[in-house]
Structures are given as C-alpha cells and as structure tokens.
Amino acid sequence: MTQPLIVRDVLPNGLRLLTERMPHVRSVSIGVWLARGSRHEPQQQSGIAHFVEHMLFKGTTTRSAEDIAQTIDSIGGQMDAFTAKEYASYYIKVLDEHLPLAVDVLADIVMRPAFSKDDIGREKKVVLEEIKMVEDTPDDLVHELFTESFWEGHPLGRPILGTKDTVEALTIEGLRRYFGGVYTAPHMIIAAVGNIEHQQVRDIVERAFSTVSNENQELADAPPRVVPRIIIRNKELEQSHVCLGTSGYQQDHKDRYASYVLNTVLGGSMSSRLFQNVREKRGLAYAVFSGLSAYRDAGSMTIYAGCANDAVGELIDVVVAELRRMKDEQLPESELRRAKDHLKGSLMLNLESTSSRMSHLARQEIYFDRQFGLDETLEGVERVSRDDVQRVGRDLLRDGALAATVLGAVNGLEIPPERLSLG
C-alpha cells in the first residue's frame, strides 16, 4: 500500500502549511493550529488563551457570530475549536468542493476578530459557567486539583479555563494585545487532509492569509519541578474520586514507545491490570484507567478511579501493589504482545478520518518539526521489549514519586506517605 502523500511547505510570511492527500474520501478537514496555549500566558491573565478562542467565534469585522454559524451550516460543514496547554486549534470539516469557503471563514476568524465590548461581557458569563461546570464534574475536578499541586507554581499546573478572578479581570485592551502578539504567522500551522491537491490548497491559503503579521514572540520557558504531594479535599459527593500519578516522559523522549506499552498494560484498556483487578475481580470501581500526558519538556502518568467513600484506602492499596508489580516483575510475553497489538490497532483506527489525521499532522509539526509515517510509529511500538517496559517502570515508578489527590465525602481520611511507597 502506498503511503498517502504528505507535503510540508513554508509560505513567504513564515506560515507553515501541511497537506495530506486521501483521494478515496469526499471530505476535507482543515485547521489553523497555534503553537501557543495556556502555559504561555502571563499568570495574571490566566485563561486568556481559552477566552480568545471563545471570542473568535463572536464575530469578525465583516461577519456576525450568526453569519459564521450559518455559512458553515449552509454547506453541511462542522466547525469547532479548543485550547490546550501548549496549542490551540480552529478547524472545519467540509465537502472538498467547499474548501475555498472554509479557508475564507478560518482566515476571517483568526485574523479579523471584532472583540466587541458587549460580546466580551457576555462571554465572561459563559466562561464562568464553564468553570463552575468543572467544579460540579468531580472526575474533571480531581484531575485539575492533582495537576495544580503536582506542577505547583508552574503554568502547566494552572487550569486552561483560568479562575473566576482572572477571567473577570480580562480587558479589551489586554485581549487585543495578547491576540496581536500570539496570532502571527511564525506561531501558526495550517493542516489540511482529504481529497485535495497541495498546490490548490497552497494557492487558496496564501491568498487568504497573505496579510497575517509575521511578528515572532520568543518564549522564556522553564520545565516544571514536580512536587509529589497528598491532597485530600472534602466535598459532599456520592462517590470518592481518586487520582494517583508520577512524572512521565516529554513528547519526544526516546523511551516514549515503552511508556505507551506500560500504560496500556497498566490501565489503558479493558484487559489492563487495573481494570481487571480493581473492577472485575474486586468490584471496587466502575471507572478505572491510567493515562499519559506529554508536553514539550515534561509529562505525567496518572491513574483515576471513582469508588465508594469507605473504599478509598483499599483502592489505593490495590493500585500501589499493581505499580510495584509493574517494576518488580517482567511482563509475560503474551501480555506484551496484547498491549502492542492494542496500541497499533487503536492508532490505525484513530487515523481513519480526515479530522484525526489533520490533528496528527499538526501535533507532529508542533512537537517534532517533522512528519512520522504511520509505519515508523508502528515500528517504534513493535521494537519495545519486556526489558524496556520494566526499565521504564523502574524509572517512572521510583519510591517517593507517587502523588495522590482524593476528592469526596472523606472527612477524617488520612493517607500516610508510606502507604504510597513504591519501594
């Protein structure tokens, strides 16, 4: 099978363009990606990256918010955006024949937002409701609390949405200044995947984005220092929410494939050790899983479970025992094989749609400055040995590395540090 053609281009103003041709589909997904996210904002303006994302949909100098929505709806397109810790994205999925219109709308919102005073006032209320929603969604809140204490005092530890105080304090001048310094060609990547020809996309994009500023803001960024702490927050809930975690690897770490395999074995699938031992064998939790978060210079591996208020201690003991086993015992060959096949299968299934491929292209550009073929990634997974998984387990699961956050009706609960010992 021939690989779909990926082309990387840099336009005269510094804007990067990535395209991948999938001639067997009729759709195109195109996105403007910004290599700046919530970690790059000033602390006193925490939440501004996410707030600007909201404001870009409120209208431009030539289109109202309703015009934007109607333009995309009238061609059956799908449009969305999100802000992450290290990047933001605005993307549209349309039929191939509507690509010029999609590019026109994207260029309009990321280059000419209106930033009207009335809209800013209204949108503050919307974002404050979003912040309250996290407070009322305990499985989200426990991760926020965990991250905040794990990377204490570092931008990666701050919530993407900001806080009530920082959002209320945002001003029209502050928003315009932030937008002017961040939404510039050197920070932008445009990725398009679908039934397209590179030259055709380049011509459309070059016309639409010709006037984008090419100012480049250098970042003074330091990696976070990890503080593994035990946080217990009492909240009247039907269930307790537990988050345990250690440091993980950064995005481009040489052992990243071994850490993917370790995470899959530990809690990344229904046949994982945590799912089987916490849920299936003991009935301690309905939801239990582990996950990896990886950034440019840091990472974390977290384990989440929701359990009865009086079962928190038992749950923690079972998880800690599994973590110790991960570093002390070598994986059976059959378990390694199952984890690799699961990883490879889910990776390939995830890359079947134009939108997921578009995200994949952009993220690789942000973190690696180059494109990996699918085969290269699959080979990286396949090369992982049992020794690699155990070595990575010993590296990440060192004694004293485990942090814990518990949220629930657990008044009086105490977790002595030795209960989290991985020695």
MIDO-330930 format. One record per residue (C-alpha): x, y, z; residue in one letter. Coordinates in nm, 2 decimals, always signed. Layout:
<sites>
+--------+--------+--------+------+
|      u |      v |      w | resn |
+--------+--------+--------+------+
|      X |      Y |      Z |    A |
...
+--------+--------+--------+------+
</sites>
This chain:
<sites>
+--------+--------+--------+------+
|      u |      v |      w | resn |
+--------+--------+--------+------+
|  +0.00 |  +0.00 |  +0.00 |    M |
|  +0.14 |  +0.34 |  -0.09 |    T |
|  +0.16 |  +0.60 |  +0.18 |    Q |
|  -0.08 |  +0.90 |  +0.13 |    P |
|  +0.12 |  +1.19 |  +0.01 |    L |
|  +0.22 |  +1.44 |  +0.29 |    I |
|  +0.36 |  +1.78 |  +0.18 |    V |
|  +0.52 |  +2.04 |  +0.41 |    R |
|  +0.55 |  +2.40 |  +0.29 |    D |
|  +0.65 |  +2.73 |  +0.44 |    V |
|  +0.49 |  +3.04 |  +0.29 |    L |
|  +0.68 |  +3.36 |  +0.24 |    P |
|  +0.54 |  +3.51 |  +0.57 |    N |
|  +0.66 |  +3.21 |  +0.78 |    G |
|  +0.32 |  +3.03 |  +0.79 |    L |
|  +0.37 |  +2.65 |  +0.78 |    R |
|  +0.13 |  +2.45 |  +0.56 |    L |
|  +0.09 |  +2.07 |  +0.58 |    L |
|  -0.13 |  +1.87 |  +0.35 |    T |
|  -0.21 |  +1.51 |  +0.31 |    E |
|  -0.40 |  +1.37 |  +0.02 |    R |
|  -0.67 |  +1.10 |  +0.08 |    M |
|  -0.82 |  +1.06 |  -0.27 |    P |
|  -1.07 |  +0.80 |  -0.16 |    H |
|  -1.28 |  +1.04 |  +0.05 |    V |
|  -1.50 |  +1.33 |  -0.04 |    R |
|  -1.43 |  +1.54 |  +0.27 |    S |
|  -1.16 |  +1.78 |  +0.37 |    V |
|  -1.06 |  +1.87 |  +0.73 |    S |
|  -0.86 |  +2.19 |  +0.75 |    I |
|  -0.74 |  +2.36 |  +1.07 |    G |
|  -0.54 |  +2.66 |  +1.19 |    V |
|  -0.32 |  +2.55 |  +1.47 |    W |
|  -0.14 |  +2.78 |  +1.70 |    L |
|  +0.18 |  +2.67 |  +1.87 |    A |
|  +0.08 |  +2.86 |  +2.18 |    R |
|  -0.15 |  +2.76 |  +2.46 |    G |
|  -0.24 |  +2.82 |  +2.83 |    S |
|  +0.11 |  +2.76 |  +2.95 |    R |
|  +0.24 |  +3.05 |  +2.75 |    H |
|  +0.01 |  +3.32 |  +2.90 |    E |
|  +0.10 |  +3.55 |  +3.19 |    P |
|  -0.02 |  +3.43 |  +3.53 |    Q |
|  -0.23 |  +3.74 |  +3.59 |    Q |
|  -0.41 |  +3.67 |  +3.26 |    Q |
|  -0.46 |  +3.30 |  +3.33 |    S |
|  -0.74 |  +3.18 |  +3.10 |    G |
|  -0.68 |  +3.44 |  +2.83 |    I |
|  -0.58 |  +3.18 |  +2.56 |    A |
|  -0.91 |  +3.00 |  +2.61 |    H |
|  -1.11 |  +3.32 |  +2.63 |    F |
|  -0.97 |  +3.45 |  +2.30 |    V |
|  -1.07 |  +3.12 |  +2.14 |    E |
|  -1.43 |  +3.19 |  +2.25 |    H |
|  -1.41 |  +3.55 |  +2.12 |    M |
|  -1.30 |  +3.45 |  +1.77 |    L |
|  -1.65 |  +3.29 |  +1.72 |    F |
|  -1.83 |  +3.60 |  +1.83 |    K |
|  -1.79 |  +3.78 |  +1.50 |    G |
|  -1.53 |  +3.94 |  +1.28 |    T |
|  -1.51 |  +4.29 |  +1.11 |    T |
|  -1.73 |  +4.16 |  +0.83 |    T |
|  -1.93 |  +3.86 |  +0.97 |    R |
|  -2.15 |  +3.84 |  +1.28 |    S |
|  -2.15 |  +3.53 |  +1.50 |    A |
|  -2.47 |  +3.42 |  +1.33 |    E |
|  -2.32 |  +3.47 |  +0.98 |    D |
|  -2.02 |  +3.24 |  +1.07 |    I |
|  -2.26 |  +2.97 |  +1.20 |    A |
|  -2.50 |  +3.00 |  +0.90 |    Q |
|  -2.21 |  +3.00 |  +0.65 |    T |
|  -2.08 |  +2.66 |  +0.78 |    I |
|  -2.43 |  +2.51 |  +0.84 |    D |
|  -2.55 |  +2.60 |  +0.49 |    S |
|  -2.28 |  +2.37 |  +0.34 |    I |
|  -2.33 |  +2.09 |  +0.60 |    G |
|  -1.99 |  +2.16 |  +0.75 |    G |
|  -1.87 |  +2.10 |  +1.10 |    Q |
|  -1.67 |  +2.37 |  +1.28 |    M |
|  -1.50 |  +2.36 |  +1.62 |    D |
|  -1.21 |  +2.48 |  +1.83 |    A |
|  -1.02 |  +2.40 |  +2.15 |    F |
|  -0.74 |  +2.54 |  +2.37 |    T |
|  -0.48 |  +2.30 |  +2.52 |    A |
|  -0.18 |  +2.37 |  +2.74 |    K |
|  +0.06 |  +2.41 |  +2.45 |    E |
|  -0.15 |  +2.48 |  +2.15 |    Y |
|  -0.49 |  +2.59 |  +2.02 |    A |
|  -0.69 |  +2.48 |  +1.72 |    S |
|  -0.97 |  +2.61 |  +1.49 |    Y |
|  -1.09 |  +2.36 |  +1.24 |    Y |
|  -1.36 |  +2.29 |  +0.98 |    I |
|  -1.47 |  +1.97 |  +0.80 |    K |
|  -1.64 |  +2.02 |  +0.47 |    V |
|  -1.70 |  +1.85 |  +0.13 |    L |
|  -1.40 |  +1.90 |  -0.09 |    D |
|  -1.58 |  +2.15 |  -0.32 |    E |
|  -1.63 |  +2.39 |  -0.03 |    H |
|  -1.27 |  +2.42 |  +0.07 |    L |
|  -1.23 |  +2.78 |  -0.05 |    P |
|  -1.52 |  +2.89 |  +0.17 |    L |
|  -1.38 |  +2.70 |  +0.47 |    A |
|  -1.04 |  +2.87 |  +0.43 |    V |
|  -1.21 |  +3.21 |  +0.39 |    D |
|  -1.41 |  +3.16 |  +0.72 |    V |
|  -1.10 |  +3.04 |  +0.91 |    L |
|  -0.88 |  +3.33 |  +0.79 |    A |
|  -1.16 |  +3.57 |  +0.89 |    D |
|  -1.19 |  +3.45 |  +1.25 |    I |
|  -0.82 |  +3.41 |  +1.32 |    V |
|  -0.71 |  +3.74 |  +1.16 |    M |
|  -1.00 |  +3.98 |  +1.20 |    R |
|  -1.20 |  +3.92 |  +1.52 |    P |
|  -1.43 |  +4.20 |  +1.63 |    A |
|  -1.36 |  +4.19 |  +2.00 |    F |
|  -1.67 |  +4.40 |  +2.08 |    S |
|  -1.71 |  +4.52 |  +2.44 |    K |
|  -2.07 |  +4.38 |  +2.47 |    D |
|  -1.96 |  +4.04 |  +2.35 |    D |
|  -1.67 |  +4.03 |  +2.60 |    I |
|  -1.91 |  +4.10 |  +2.89 |    G |
|  -2.15 |  +3.82 |  +2.77 |    R |
|  -1.87 |  +3.57 |  +2.71 |    E |
|  -1.72 |  +3.62 |  +3.06 |    K |
|  -2.05 |  +3.49 |  +3.20 |    K |
|  -2.03 |  +3.19 |  +2.96 |    V |
|  -1.67 |  +3.10 |  +3.07 |    V |
|  -1.76 |  +3.15 |  +3.44 |    L |
|  -2.04 |  +2.89 |  +3.39 |    E |
|  -1.78 |  +2.66 |  +3.22 |    E |
|  -1.55 |  +2.70 |  +3.53 |    I |
|  -1.85 |  +2.61 |  +3.76 |    K |
|  -1.92 |  +2.31 |  +3.55 |    M |
|  -1.57 |  +2.17 |  +3.62 |    V |
|  -1.64 |  +2.23 |  +3.99 |    E |
|  -1.96 |  +2.02 |  +3.95 |    D |
|  -1.79 |  +1.74 |  +3.75 |    T |
|  -1.58 |  +1.56 |  +4.01 |    P |
|  -1.38 |  +1.34 |  +3.77 |    D |
|  -1.26 |  +1.65 |  +3.59 |    D |
|  -1.21 |  +1.85 |  +3.91 |    L |
|  -0.99 |  +1.58 |  +4.07 |    V |
|  -0.75 |  +1.59 |  +3.77 |    H |
|  -0.74 |  +1.97 |  +3.79 |    E |
|  -0.66 |  +1.96 |  +4.16 |    L |
|  -0.40 |  +1.69 |  +4.10 |    F |
|  -0.22 |  +1.88 |  +3.82 |    T |
|  -0.23 |  +2.20 |  +4.02 |    E |
|  -0.04 |  +2.05 |  +4.32 |    S |
|  +0.18 |  +1.82 |  +4.10 |    F |
|  +0.32 |  +2.11 |  +3.90 |    W |
|  +0.27 |  +2.37 |  +4.17 |    E |
|  +0.37 |  +2.73 |  +4.08 |    G |
|  +0.42 |  +2.64 |  +3.71 |    H |
|  +0.20 |  +2.74 |  +3.41 |    P |
|  +0.14 |  +2.37 |  +3.33 |    L |
|  -0.03 |  +2.33 |  +3.67 |    G |
|  -0.28 |  +2.61 |  +3.60 |    R |
|  -0.63 |  +2.54 |  +3.47 |    P |
|  -0.68 |  +2.62 |  +3.10 |    I |
|  -1.00 |  +2.80 |  +3.18 |    L |
|  -0.84 |  +3.03 |  +3.42 |    G |
|  -1.01 |  +3.13 |  +3.75 |    T |
|  -1.31 |  +3.34 |  +3.83 |    K |
|  -1.08 |  +3.63 |  +3.93 |    D |
|  -0.85 |  +3.62 |  +3.63 |    T |
|  -1.14 |  +3.59 |  +3.38 |    V |
|  -1.34 |  +3.87 |  +3.54 |    E |
|  -1.02 |  +4.09 |  +3.52 |    A |
|  -0.97 |  +4.05 |  +3.14 |    L |
|  -0.99 |  +4.37 |  +2.95 |    T |
|  -1.05 |  +4.46 |  +2.58 |    I |
|  -0.70 |  +4.61 |  +2.56 |    E |
|  -0.54 |  +4.30 |  +2.72 |    G |
|  -0.73 |  +4.07 |  +2.48 |    L |
|  -0.62 |  +4.28 |  +2.17 |    R |
|  -0.26 |  +4.29 |  +2.29 |    R |
|  -0.25 |  +3.91 |  +2.36 |    Y |
|  -0.41 |  +3.84 |  +2.02 |    F |
|  -0.17 |  +4.07 |  +1.83 |    G |
|  +0.14 |  +3.90 |  +1.98 |    G |
|  +0.03 |  +3.54 |  +1.95 |    V |
|  -0.19 |  +3.51 |  +1.64 |    Y |
|  +0.10 |  +3.56 |  +1.40 |    T |
|  +0.25 |  +3.36 |  +1.11 |    A |
|  +0.55 |  +3.21 |  +1.29 |    P |
|  +0.32 |  +3.06 |  +1.56 |    H |
|  +0.06 |  +2.93 |  +1.30 |    M |
|  +0.04 |  +2.59 |  +1.13 |    I |
|  -0.23 |  +2.52 |  +0.87 |    I |
|  -0.30 |  +2.15 |  +0.82 |    A |
|  -0.54 |  +2.01 |  +0.56 |    A |
|  -0.63 |  +1.64 |  +0.49 |    V |
|  -0.87 |  +1.49 |  +0.24 |    G |
|  -0.94 |  +1.49 |  -0.13 |    N |
|  -0.71 |  +1.78 |  -0.21 |    I |
|  -0.41 |  +1.87 |  -0.42 |    E |
|  -0.13 |  +2.05 |  -0.23 |    H |
|  -0.08 |  +2.33 |  -0.49 |    Q |
|  -0.45 |  +2.41 |  -0.49 |    Q |
|  -0.46 |  +2.44 |  -0.11 |    V |
|  -0.14 |  +2.65 |  -0.11 |    R |
|  -0.29 |  +2.90 |  -0.36 |    D |
|  -0.61 |  +2.94 |  -0.15 |    I |
|  -0.42 |  +2.96 |  +0.18 |    V |
|  -0.16 |  +3.20 |  +0.05 |    E |
|  -0.43 |  +3.44 |  -0.08 |    R |
|  -0.64 |  +3.42 |  +0.24 |    A |
|  -0.35 |  +3.46 |  +0.49 |    F |
|  -0.13 |  +3.70 |  +0.30 |    S |
|  -0.18 |  +3.98 |  +0.55 |    T |
|  -0.12 |  +3.79 |  +0.87 |    V |
|  +0.15 |  +3.95 |  +1.08 |    S |
|  +0.49 |  +3.78 |  +1.09 |    N |
|  +0.60 |  +3.91 |  +1.43 |    E |
|  +0.76 |  +3.63 |  +1.64 |    N |
|  +0.74 |  +3.63 |  +2.02 |    Q |
|  +1.02 |  +3.43 |  +2.18 |    E |
|  +0.93 |  +3.22 |  +2.48 |    L |
|  +1.12 |  +3.21 |  +2.81 |    A |
|  +1.00 |  +2.87 |  +2.93 |    D |
|  +1.13 |  +2.66 |  +3.21 |    A |
|  +1.03 |  +2.30 |  +3.27 |    P |
|  +0.81 |  +2.23 |  +3.58 |    P |
|  +0.95 |  +2.10 |  +3.91 |    R |
|  +0.75 |  +1.81 |  +4.04 |    V |
|  +0.62 |  +1.81 |  +4.39 |    V |
|  +0.46 |  +1.47 |  +4.48 |    P |
|  +0.21 |  +1.56 |  +4.75 |    R |
|  -0.10 |  +1.41 |  +4.91 |    I |
|  -0.41 |  +1.63 |  +4.87 |    I |
|  -0.74 |  +1.54 |  +5.03 |    I |
|  -1.04 |  +1.76 |  +4.96 |    R |
|  -1.37 |  +1.70 |  +5.13 |    N |
|  -1.68 |  +1.75 |  +4.91 |    K |
|  -2.02 |  +1.61 |  +4.97 |    E |
|  -2.04 |  +1.36 |  +4.68 |    L |
|  -2.19 |  +1.01 |  +4.64 |    E |
|  -1.85 |  +0.87 |  +4.54 |    Q |
|  -1.49 |  +0.95 |  +4.61 |    S |
|  -1.26 |  +1.03 |  +4.31 |    H |
|  -0.90 |  +0.93 |  +4.34 |    V |
|  -0.61 |  +1.04 |  +4.12 |    C |
|  -0.26 |  +0.89 |  +4.17 |    L |
|  +0.03 |  +0.98 |  +3.95 |    G |
|  +0.40 |  +1.01 |  +3.88 |    T |
|  +0.62 |  +1.20 |  +3.64 |    S |
|  +0.61 |  +1.08 |  +3.28 |    G |
|  +0.81 |  +1.14 |  +2.97 |    Y |
|  +0.81 |  +1.45 |  +2.75 |    Q |
|  +0.67 |  +1.43 |  +2.39 |    Q |
|  +0.99 |  +1.34 |  +2.21 |    D |
|  +1.15 |  +1.12 |  +2.48 |    H |
|  +1.34 |  +0.82 |  +2.33 |    K |
|  +1.15 |  +0.58 |  +2.57 |    D |
|  +0.81 |  +0.71 |  +2.48 |    R |
|  +0.70 |  +0.39 |  +2.30 |    Y |
|  +0.79 |  +0.18 |  +2.60 |    A |
|  +0.59 |  +0.41 |  +2.82 |    S |
|  +0.29 |  +0.37 |  +2.59 |    Y |
|  +0.31 |  +0.00 |  +2.63 |    V |
|  +0.35 |  +0.02 |  +3.00 |    L |
|  +0.04 |  +0.25 |  +3.03 |    N |
|  -0.16 |  +0.01 |  +2.81 |    T |
|  -0.07 |  -0.29 |  +3.03 |    V |
|  -0.14 |  -0.09 |  +3.35 |    L |
|  -0.47 |  +0.08 |  +3.28 |    G |
|  -0.51 |  +0.17 |  +2.91 |    G |
|  -0.76 |  -0.10 |  +2.80 |    S |
|  -1.04 |  -0.33 |  +2.93 |    M |
|  -0.79 |  -0.62 |  +2.96 |    S |
|  -0.55 |  -0.40 |  +3.16 |    S |
|  -0.43 |  -0.50 |  +3.51 |    R |
|  -0.61 |  -0.21 |  +3.68 |    L |
|  -0.94 |  -0.28 |  +3.50 |    F |
|  -0.93 |  -0.65 |  +3.58 |    Q |
|  -0.80 |  -0.62 |  +3.94 |    N |
|  -0.99 |  -0.31 |  +4.06 |    V |
|  -1.32 |  -0.35 |  +3.87 |    R |
|  -1.37 |  -0.71 |  +3.75 |    E |
|  -1.22 |  -0.90 |  +4.04 |    K |
|  -1.30 |  -0.67 |  +4.34 |    R |
|  -1.59 |  -0.46 |  +4.22 |    G |
|  -1.42 |  -0.15 |  +4.38 |    L |
|  -1.49 |  +0.09 |  +4.09 |    A |
|  -1.70 |  +0.14 |  +3.78 |    Y |
|  -1.44 |  +0.36 |  +3.61 |    A |
|  -1.07 |  +0.30 |  +3.65 |    V |
|  -0.80 |  +0.38 |  +3.39 |    F |
|  -0.45 |  +0.52 |  +3.35 |    S |
|  -0.33 |  +0.78 |  +3.11 |    G |
|  -0.02 |  +0.97 |  +2.99 |    L |
|  +0.00 |  +1.35 |  +2.94 |    S |
|  +0.31 |  +1.46 |  +2.75 |    A |
|  +0.43 |  +1.81 |  +2.69 |    Y |
|  +0.74 |  +1.97 |  +2.53 |    R |
|  +0.96 |  +1.94 |  +2.84 |    D |
|  +0.76 |  +1.73 |  +3.09 |    A |
|  +0.50 |  +1.46 |  +3.13 |    G |
|  +0.28 |  +1.27 |  +3.38 |    S |
|  +0.13 |  +0.93 |  +3.42 |    M |
|  -0.20 |  +0.94 |  +3.61 |    T |
|  -0.44 |  +0.67 |  +3.74 |    I |
|  -0.80 |  +0.76 |  +3.80 |    Y |
|  -1.08 |  +0.57 |  +3.98 |    A |
|  -1.41 |  +0.65 |  +4.13 |    G |
|  -1.51 |  +0.44 |  +4.43 |    C |
|  -1.72 |  +0.42 |  +4.75 |    A |
|  -1.62 |  +0.67 |  +5.02 |    N |
|  -1.52 |  +0.39 |  +5.26 |    D |
|  -1.32 |  +0.20 |  +4.99 |    A |
|  -1.05 |  +0.47 |  +4.92 |    V |
|  -0.79 |  +0.30 |  +5.13 |    G |
|  -0.84 |  -0.04 |  +4.98 |    E |
|  -0.84 |  +0.11 |  +4.62 |    L |
|  -0.51 |  +0.29 |  +4.68 |    I |
|  -0.35 |  -0.03 |  +4.82 |    D |
|  -0.46 |  -0.23 |  +4.51 |    V |
|  -0.32 |  +0.03 |  +4.27 |    V |
|  +0.01 |  +0.07 |  +4.46 |    V |
|  +0.05 |  -0.31 |  +4.45 |    A |
|  +0.00 |  -0.31 |  +4.08 |    E |
|  +0.25 |  -0.03 |  +4.03 |    L |
|  +0.51 |  -0.22 |  +4.24 |    R |
|  +0.44 |  -0.54 |  +4.03 |    R |
|  +0.50 |  -0.33 |  +3.71 |    M |
|  +0.86 |  -0.25 |  +3.81 |    K |
|  +0.95 |  -0.57 |  +4.01 |    D |
|  +0.82 |  -0.84 |  +3.77 |    E |
|  +0.89 |  -0.88 |  +3.40 |    Q |
|  +0.58 |  -0.88 |  +3.17 |    L |
|  +0.48 |  -1.22 |  +3.03 |    P |
|  +0.54 |  -1.23 |  +2.66 |    E |
|  +0.16 |  -1.28 |  +2.59 |    S |
|  +0.07 |  -0.96 |  +2.78 |    E |
|  +0.34 |  -0.76 |  +2.59 |    L |
|  +0.20 |  -0.89 |  +2.26 |    R |
|  -0.16 |  -0.80 |  +2.35 |    R |
|  -0.06 |  -0.44 |  +2.46 |    A |
|  +0.14 |  -0.38 |  +2.14 |    K |
|  -0.15 |  -0.51 |  +1.92 |    D |
|  -0.40 |  -0.30 |  +2.11 |    H |
|  -0.18 |  +0.02 |  +2.07 |    L |
|  -0.12 |  -0.04 |  +1.70 |    K |
|  -0.48 |  -0.12 |  +1.63 |    G |
|  -0.62 |  +0.18 |  +1.81 |    S |
|  -0.36 |  +0.41 |  +1.64 |    L |
|  -0.46 |  +0.29 |  +1.30 |    M |
|  -0.83 |  +0.31 |  +1.37 |    L |
|  -0.79 |  +0.66 |  +1.51 |    N |
|  -0.62 |  +0.77 |  +1.18 |    L |
|  -0.91 |  +0.67 |  +0.95 |    E |
|  -1.08 |  +1.01 |  +0.95 |    S |
|  -0.96 |  +1.32 |  +0.78 |    T |
|  -1.00 |  +1.52 |  +1.10 |    S |
|  -0.79 |  +1.29 |  +1.32 |    S |
|  -0.52 |  +1.28 |  +1.05 |    R |
|  -0.52 |  +1.66 |  +1.03 |    M |
|  -0.47 |  +1.68 |  +1.41 |    S |
|  -0.20 |  +1.42 |  +1.39 |    H |
|  -0.01 |  +1.62 |  +1.12 |    L |
|  -0.03 |  +1.94 |  +1.32 |    A |
|  +0.08 |  +1.79 |  +1.65 |    R |
|  +0.38 |  +1.63 |  +1.49 |    Q |
|  +0.48 |  +1.96 |  +1.34 |    E |
|  +0.45 |  +2.13 |  +1.68 |    I |
|  +0.65 |  +1.87 |  +1.88 |    Y |
|  +0.89 |  +1.72 |  +1.63 |    F |
|  +0.92 |  +1.97 |  +1.34 |    D |
|  +0.88 |  +1.67 |  +1.10 |    R |
|  +0.63 |  +1.41 |  +1.00 |    Q |
|  +0.64 |  +1.04 |  +1.10 |    F |
|  +0.49 |  +0.79 |  +0.87 |    G |
|  +0.25 |  +0.55 |  +1.03 |    L |
|  +0.50 |  +0.27 |  +0.96 |    D |
|  +0.77 |  +0.45 |  +1.16 |    E |
|  +0.53 |  +0.48 |  +1.47 |    T |
|  +0.42 |  +0.12 |  +1.44 |    L |
|  +0.78 |  +0.00 |  +1.42 |    E |
|  +0.86 |  +0.21 |  +1.74 |    G |
|  +0.59 |  +0.02 |  +1.92 |    V |
|  +0.70 |  -0.31 |  +1.78 |    E |
|  +1.06 |  -0.26 |  +1.89 |    R |
|  +0.96 |  -0.24 |  +2.26 |    V |
|  +1.09 |  -0.54 |  +2.47 |    S |
|  +0.99 |  -0.67 |  +2.81 |    R |
|  +1.32 |  -0.53 |  +2.94 |    D |
|  +1.23 |  -0.19 |  +2.81 |    D |
|  +0.89 |  -0.19 |  +2.99 |    V |
|  +1.05 |  -0.30 |  +3.32 |    Q |
|  +1.33 |  -0.04 |  +3.29 |    R |
|  +1.08 |  +0.24 |  +3.22 |    V |
|  +0.87 |  +0.11 |  +3.51 |    G |
|  +1.17 |  +0.14 |  +3.74 |    R |
|  +1.25 |  +0.48 |  +3.61 |    D |
|  +0.90 |  +0.63 |  +3.64 |    L |
|  +0.78 |  +0.44 |  +3.95 |    L |
|  +1.06 |  +0.53 |  +4.18 |    R |
|  +1.00 |  +0.53 |  +4.56 |    D |
|  +0.87 |  +0.87 |  +4.67 |    G |
|  +0.75 |  +0.96 |  +4.31 |    A |
|  +0.38 |  +0.89 |  +4.37 |    L |
|  +0.14 |  +1.18 |  +4.43 |    A |
|  -0.23 |  +1.14 |  +4.53 |    A |
|  -0.54 |  +1.35 |  +4.52 |    T |
|  -0.87 |  +1.24 |  +4.68 |    V |
|  -1.20 |  +1.43 |  +4.63 |    L |
|  -1.51 |  +1.32 |  +4.81 |    G |
|  -1.70 |  +1.28 |  +5.14 |    A |
|  -1.39 |  +1.15 |  +5.32 |    V |
|  -1.38 |  +1.37 |  +5.62 |    N |
|  -1.10 |  +1.25 |  +5.85 |    G |
|  -0.93 |  +1.03 |  +5.58 |    L |
|  -0.56 |  +1.02 |  +5.62 |    E |
|  -0.31 |  +0.87 |  +5.38 |    I |
|  +0.03 |  +0.83 |  +5.54 |    P |
|  +0.32 |  +0.87 |  +5.28 |    P |
|  +0.43 |  +0.51 |  +5.34 |    E |
|  +0.10 |  +0.39 |  +5.20 |    R |
|  +0.21 |  +0.53 |  +4.86 |    L |
|  +0.56 |  +0.38 |  +4.89 |    S |
|  +0.67 |  +0.21 |  +4.57 |    L |
|  +0.99 |  +0.07 |  +4.72 |    G |
+--------+--------+--------+------+
</sites>
